[in-house]
């Protein structure tokens, strides 16, 4: 059992209930706040004001919207599979909330005289809990699409299944390097490991990048929001949902955003520890952790909104290509590098030896790179050559592929009739070549 | 402390005694898992069947966690429930919603044989497991969970020392299966046969018709896809009709076509006309 786990094991029941309720309320409030923030920030990015009528700065707008949503008519399609249709949003929401239980929001504090950590629970496999919850959360999306009995949701859920499975691989691989460095799967241990050495965002920057990309894919947010691409699939998997069931999906999406942001903070940004000049000081313990944690998390959440306001949606095949051809192999190579570095550190290899071997490897790599035929380039030039021969009879192009007249263009002599016309100065009698074509005699009624 | 560790707490002491928390967890999760298995067998709908199976797997995962194997439990959930069952669902959804189980016996005596085989396997498993379990005194997980870094490091050490060869063999088998499936399913498409986006654009721009095909029914009095668009001179544009309609038979469409094309009604004298028509004699002059 981890040290934090041992600390948490002595929590009385009332404290557990307080923590669970607090996390639940925190996530709900964060959802309302995020909806407001998203509308305000995207509005600012688009030179609008955004909601500013309900409450100060429009802060209560999402609350009003939520109330309105709850009182809407609950529609169930005739073709829907009844129980699965109801089950799907519940699965989405429950898994989204469950994942937050292992996130350490702060260090050791005293609540009503009890020493405890600001964390609902700490398991020795805490990181896996988040992964398991996100992989179960896909069920909500997939089942909602299937149970709606309608083609657009089905397409959305098919996309979603493929997408989340693909990006979960990349997500899991980006975590591997963190686990190698911290030596534990427990979230509290990972935060501790970062307080002893550098934050993992500096040590393991490639992992951080892969995690950030795949967490956007995992939460179905723009530019990876293909399962609910509103320009293609109406609303995607939740097209047929209304009222509270739709609200549950909405809630789950935002809670998932908060959870992955919290995970990114925990894994890479030192969790609840204070940033550099304050680290280890009086501001780096107790309830202060909550402040640092939420500020770091808000940075990620702001980036989510920023991405949505900035980037267009990817095409589906491009999106899959990024996942399988870039993120997964990239993180595999990176994991091998990290494990090699770890292994070299634990064995007695001098830095000189490392440098020599590394230099030899680098030289070999460069030599191989030079020896390899330049596949892409030659293929392109070959294609260009083909194109040139294909278009032999047509106008040549120069540079911009825009058809240009050749430099040695000889203006052909005008056809005899036009020459005759210009010669006689005939008064615009173009009927022979420019006149309107007449109606076909049998033009009607045939295809 | 989570509800999970509430359950975990009372089952630490000895190997052979079943604690209260363990008993409660078992009697909740066991029937649920059994119901999942039975539901999988008896469900009519394939997706419902898959869902019941997912429930059984989830219950097994939870049981592993309660039995102090948290890593195994979560890996069970991530790998089996999250990935494998999701792939099943993926395929089932492609099959379609109405695909219920067929009640026709394809092979004669298939059901009886299957039932006999199933019962035989169950008896075999029960006998084997019964012998294996009753003759043993259980060691418990207390030692590996507390010494040597805990559950996860010990598991990792075993996988990379004692069980390295079986583990690698299994992964080789899985990779072979995956690659084989890809080779069988993936049809070879060479680079030369496939046009790039630029080549397609050029072919289209330089082709006979750079614009999209005219939409059917747009300029017509009817709103049906069987109704061709009308050219400005009132004649129907054949390329606006879907090729699928060719299979419906022209005799069913002719009436529509005639009515839409306003057969017998002359277009205005100065109307623009469709292409490829010989110039009439009476409209010369005034245009060049």
Interface residues (C-beta under 8 A of the other chain):
Chain A: X1 X5 X8 X9 X10 X11 X16 X79 X81 X84 X101 X120 X121 X123 X124 X125 X128 X129 X131 X132 X135 X136 X138 X139 X142 X143 X145 X146 X149 X154 X157 X158 X161 X162 X165 X168 X184 X185 X379 X383 X387 X391 X394 X401 X428 X429 X430 X431 X432 X434 X435 X436 X437 X438 X439 X440 X443 X444 X445 X446 X447
Chain B: X1 X2 X3 X4 X5 X9 X45 X47 X48 X51 X54 X70 X71 X74 X75 X77 X78 X81 X82 X83 X86 X87 X89 X90 X93 X94 X97 X150 X151 X152 X191 X196 X199 X202 X206 X228 X233 X234 X235 X236 X238 X241 X250 X254 X257 X258 X261 X262 X263 X264 X267 X272 X273 X274 X275 X276 X277 X278 X279 X280 X283 X284 X285 X287 X288
